[in-house]
């Protein structure tokens, strides 16, 4: 067996051992979102959990699409779209959804502050903050709605990590846990 195939086999085995049920790197399209939705429904026993997981997956994908500093041309969309990575890992009591993408270094401080602030809020405060942000005239892309929605849906804090690439870019990784126990 060639070294290249052995390396790919090792990668495949590592993903199986870590119970990664989905991984994707590249530009996001509607077809990919549809395929992921179908895949999640077949892999997760609970409709409620698959619905919640898919909604968070869509938010992560939209964050990459809109905010990634790395762009590629999408023939399907006829324009550039953000590039990133998303994975879903199956763990004993929860699923972990993670995404990562390049981001301009000057945006990191504000993004980190928003994540930290969202993590201080209880469920009622999250609901109120969500409503307040939706009513802002600058609502839409960049209004924190997605981050708030993921925290609300999951009932868990936003876990994030920033890796400095150089003076211009950093890699922003975001993870959200979704309990496999139904409420």
PyMOL commands that set and color helices and strands:
alter all, ss='L'
color gray80, all
select helices_A, chain A and resi 3-17+30-43+47-67+105-120+123-135+145-154
alter helices_A, ss='H'
color red, helices_A
select strands_A, chain A and resi 20-27+71-74+79-90+94-104+159-164+169-179
alter strands_A, ss='S'
color yellow, strands_A
deselect
rebuild
show_as cartoon
